[in-house]
């Protein structure tokens, strides 16, 4: 293929926990008309060169295999306008932590269905954290509202001149 007649798609494979690139991962792209394989470089980057006629709003599958990680697959939409396929974060072989982080809004919408399972645990953790913060906030606010009244009552009770008959009619 000549370079004038190809679209260069690019993506990256990184470790979920370390945020480090994964070198040597096998990345395959399959559509009805295309079957390509690439390997990530030292920076975790993979590339596909595709004829523009075969990359016009075509749905495909990306398959990722890396040593020490579970295989991962997701759906993508190829278009000549969006050449960045985004980041794929792979978890270690003991976890099922895999997620896709796309650099484009159109790709992230198309990939949201394939990633809903991997992101649900993250969403559950986020909901729990927000709930704890809200409960703490409401407890703090309720204590702040209640304490000024209690401190005024304490000051009134601790001041012997206040509310005593002598202080009400005392003249000098």
C-alpha positions in Angstrom: 0.0 0.0 0.0 1.3 3.4 -0.8 1.2 6.0 2.0 -1.0 8.3 0.0 -3.8 5.7 -0.2 -3.8 4.7 3.5 -5.2 5.9 6.7 -2.9 5.4 9.7 -4.8 4.4 12.8 -3.0 4.5 16.2 -3.7 3.3 19.7 -1.9 2.5 22.9 -1.9 -0.4 25.4 -1.0 0.4 29.0 -1.0 -1.4 32.4 -4.1 -0.5 34.4 -2.4 -0.1 37.8 1.1 1.1 36.8 0.0 3.3 34.0 3.0 2.0 32.1 3.1 1.1 28.4 2.9 -2.7 27.6 5.5 -3.6 25.0 5.0 -6.5 22.6 1.2 -6.9 23.0 -0.5 -8.4 20.0 -3.3 -6.2 18.7 -5.6 -7.5 15.9 -8.3 -5.6 14.0 -11.0 -7.5 12.3 -13.9 -6.2 10.1 -15.9 -7.9 7.4 -13.3 -6.8 4.9 -10.1 -6.4 7.0 -8.0 -8.7 9.2 -4.8 -7.0 10.4 -2.3 -7.7 13.2 0.2 -5.3 14.9 2.4 -5.4 17.9 3.0 -2.6 20.4 6.3 -0.8 20.5 8.3 0.1 23.5 5.8 2.9 24.2 2.8 0.6 24.0 1.7 2.1 20.7 0.3 0.0 17.8 -0.6 1.2 14.3 -2.8 0.0 11.5 -2.6 1.2 7.9 -5.9 0.8 6.1 -7.2 1.7 2.7 -9.7 4.6 3.0 -12.3 2.7 1.0 -12.3 0.0 3.7 -12.4 2.4 6.6 -15.6 4.5 6.0 -17.8 4.1 9.0 -17.1 0.4 9.4 -17.6 -1.4 12.7 -14.8 -3.8 13.7 -13.4 -5.6 16.6 -10.0 -5.1 18.3 -8.4 -8.1 20.1 -5.6 -7.5 22.5 -3.3 -10.2 23.8 -0.3 -9.5 26.1 1.9 -11.7 28.2 0.7 -11.8 31.9 -2.7 -10.2 31.0 -6.1 -11.6 30.1 -7.1 -11.2 26.5 -9.3 -8.2 25.8 -11.7 -7.4 23.0 -13.9 -4.4 22.2 -15.9 -2.9 19.3 -14.8 0.2 17.4 -16.1 2.3 14.5 -13.5 3.1 11.9 -13.8 6.5 10.2 -11.4 8.6 8.2 -12.1 11.5 10.5 -11.0 9.8 13.7 -7.6 8.1 13.5 -6.9 7.8 17.3 -8.2 4.5 18.6 -7.5 5.5 22.2 -5.9 3.8 25.1 -6.7 0.3 26.3 -5.8 -0.4 30.0 -5.1 -4.0 30.8 -5.3 -5.4 34.4 -3.0 -8.1 35.6 -3.9 -11.8 34.9 -5.6 -12.1 38.4 -8.1 -9.3 37.7 -10.6 -8.6 35.1 -9.7 -4.9 35.1 -9.7 -3.9 31.5 -11.0 -0.7 30.2 -10.9 1.5 27.2 -10.1 5.2 27.4 -10.8 6.8 24.1 -9.5 10.2 23.1 -12.6 11.1 21.0 -16.2 11.5 22.0 -17.5 9.5 19.0 -15.3 6.6 19.8 -16.2 6.7 23.5 -19.9 6.6 22.7 -19.4 3.6 20.4 -17.3 1.8 23.0 -19.4 2.5 26.0 -21.5 -0.6 25.6 -18.5 -2.9 25.4 -17.0 -1.3 28.5 -20.0 -1.2 30.8 -19.1 -4.3 32.7 -15.5 -3.3 33.3 -16.5 0.2 34.4 -19.4 -0.9 36.7 -17.1 -1.7 39.6 -15.4 1.7 39.3 -18.8 3.3 39.3 -19.9 1.4 42.4 -16.8 2.5 44.2 -17.4 6.1 43.1 -21.0 6.0 44.4 -19.9 4.6 47.7 -17.2 7.4 48.1 -19.7 10.1 47.2 -22.3 8.7 49.7 -19.7 8.7 52.5 -18.7 12.2 51.7 -22.3 13.4 51.7 -23.1 11.7 55.0 -20.1 13.3 56.6 -21.1 16.7 55.2 -24.6 16.4 56.6 -23.3 15.3 60.0 -20.9 18.3 60.0 -23.7 20.7 59.0 -26.1 19.3 61.6 -23.5 19.7 64.3 -22.6 23.2 63.2 -26.3 24.2 63.3 -26.9 22.7 66.7 -23.7 23.8 68.5 -24.3 27.6 68.3 -27.6 27.2 70.2 -26.0 25.0 72.8 -23.1 27.4 73.3 -25.5 30.3 73.8 -27.4 28.3 76.4 -24.2 27.4 78.2 -23.1 31.0 78.2 -26.4 32.1 79.6 -26.3 29.5 82.4 -22.7 30.2 83.2 -23.3 34.0 83.7 -24.7 34.4 87.2 -25.7 38.0 86.6 -27.8 37.2 83.7 -31.5 36.3 84.5 -30.9 36.9 88.2 -33.3 39.4 89.9 -30.3 41.4 91.1 -29.0 42.1 87.6 -32.4 43.2 86.4 -33.0 45.9 89.1 -29.4 46.8 89.9 -28.8 50.6 90.0 -25.6 52.4 90.9 
